[in-house]
Amino acid sequence: MVSTTVAMTFSFVVNLLWVFNLERRLVPRRAWRFLLMTACALYGVQNAIIGLASDLWPAPVNEVARFCARLLSAPGQEELFARNLVTLAATAASMTWNYFWYRSYVFRDR
């Protein structure tokens, strides 16, 4: 919990001052929006992708995992590759979600 709080605080400050290069006005409103959108990504988007790719439609992930295991000469490691591929997809989806919402909602200049 502490590491997540530190990471989210750092992310907010870096996005506010560097990525979107905004002045510090409206910080409380932006902070609440940031928290809301980040929570949606962490608890909604990532869990949806993990559920979809792991439970509802695992065939594509399993096929790529088998290919990776063959390519890297790692027989028996298909499950490890599948878990990591699902995590990678969930992370990419949440990062895309975050950037879109940070840009259009959290850090907009209005």
C-alpha positions as CSV (number, residue, x, y, z in Angstrom):
1,M,0.0,0.0,0.0
2,V,2.8,2.4,0.8
3,S,4.7,1.6,-2.4
4,T,1.5,2.1,-4.5
5,T,0.9,5.5,-2.8
6,V,4.4,6.6,-3.4
7,A,4.3,5.5,-7.0
8,M,0.9,7.2,-7.6
9,T,2.1,10.4,-6.0
10,F,5.3,10.4,-8.1
11,S,3.3,9.7,-11.2
12,F,0.9,12.5,-10.5
13,V,3.7,15.1,-9.9
14,V,5.7,14.0,-13.0
15,N,2.6,14.1,-15.2
16,L,1.5,17.4,-13.8
17,L,4.9,19.2,-14.1
18,W,6.7,17.4,-16.9
19,V,4.5,15.3,-19.2
20,F,1.7,17.8,-19.5
21,N,3.8,20.8,-18.4
22,L,1.0,22.5,-16.5
23,E,1.1,25.2,-13.9
24,R,0.2,24.1,-10.4
25,R,-3.3,25.6,-10.3
26,L,-6.2,23.3,-9.9
27,V,-4.1,20.7,-8.2
28,P,-6.8,19.3,-5.8
29,R,-9.3,18.8,-8.7
30,R,-6.6,17.2,-10.9
31,A,-5.5,15.0,-8.0
32,W,-9.0,13.6,-7.5
33,R,-9.5,13.0,-11.2
34,F,-6.0,11.4,-11.4
35,L,-6.9,9.1,-8.5
36,L,-10.3,8.2,-10.1
37,M,-8.8,7.4,-13.5
38,T,-5.9,5.5,-12.1
39,A,-8.1,3.4,-9.9
40,C,-10.3,2.6,-12.9
41,A,-7.2,1.5,-14.8
42,L,-5.9,-0.6,-11.9
43,Y,-9.1,-2.2,-10.8
44,G,-11.2,-2.1,-13.9
45,V,-9.2,-2.2,-17.1
46,Q,-6.4,-4.5,-15.8
47,N,-8.8,-6.9,-14.2
48,A,-11.0,-7.0,-17.3
49,I,-8.1,-7.8,-19.6
50,I,-6.8,-10.4,-17.2
51,G,-10.2,-12.0,-16.9
52,L,-10.8,-12.0,-20.6
53,A,-7.4,-13.3,-21.6
54,S,-7.2,-15.9,-18.7
55,D,-10.7,-17.2,-18.3
56,L,-13.0,-16.2,-21.2
57,W,-10.7,-16.4,-24.2
58,P,-7.4,-17.9,-23.3
59,A,-6.7,-19.6,-26.7
60,P,-4.8,-16.8,-28.3
61,V,-2.6,-16.2,-25.3
62,N,-1.9,-19.9,-24.9
63,E,-0.9,-20.2,-28.6
64,V,1.5,-17.3,-28.3
65,A,2.9,-18.8,-25.0
66,R,3.5,-22.1,-26.8
67,F,5.3,-20.3,-29.6
68,C,7.5,-18.3,-27.2
69,A,8.4,-21.5,-25.3
70,R,9.4,-23.2,-28.6
71,L,11.3,-20.1,-29.8
72,L,13.2,-19.8,-26.5
73,S,13.7,-23.5,-26.1
74,A,11.8,-23.5,-22.8
75,P,9.6,-26.6,-22.8
76,G,7.2,-26.8,-19.9
77,Q,7.2,-23.0,-19.4
78,E,4.1,-22.3,-21.4
79,E,2.1,-21.3,-18.3
80,L,4.7,-18.9,-17.2
81,F,4.8,-17.3,-20.6
82,A,1.0,-17.1,-20.7
83,R,0.8,-15.4,-17.3
84,N,3.4,-12.9,-18.3
85,L,1.8,-12.2,-21.6
86,V,-1.6,-11.5,-19.9
87,T,0.2,-9.2,-17.4
88,L,1.9,-7.4,-20.3
89,A,-1.4,-7.0,-22.2
90,A,-3.2,-5.7,-19.0
91,T,-0.4,-3.2,-18.3
92,A,-0.4,-1.9,-21.9
93,A,-4.1,-1.5,-21.8
94,S,-4.1,0.4,-18.5
95,M,-1.2,2.6,-19.6
96,T,-3.2,3.5,-22.8
97,W,-6.3,4.2,-20.7
98,N,-4.3,6.3,-18.3
99,Y,-2.6,8.4,-21.0
100,F,-5.9,9.0,-22.8
101,W,-7.8,10.1,-19.7
102,Y,-4.9,12.1,-18.2
103,R,-4.6,14.0,-21.5
104,S,-8.3,14.6,-22.1
105,Y,-9.7,14.8,-18.5
106,V,-7.2,15.0,-15.7
107,F,-4.7,17.4,-16.9
108,R,-6.7,19.5,-19.4
109,D,-6.3,23.2,-19.0
110,R,-9.9,23.9,-18.2
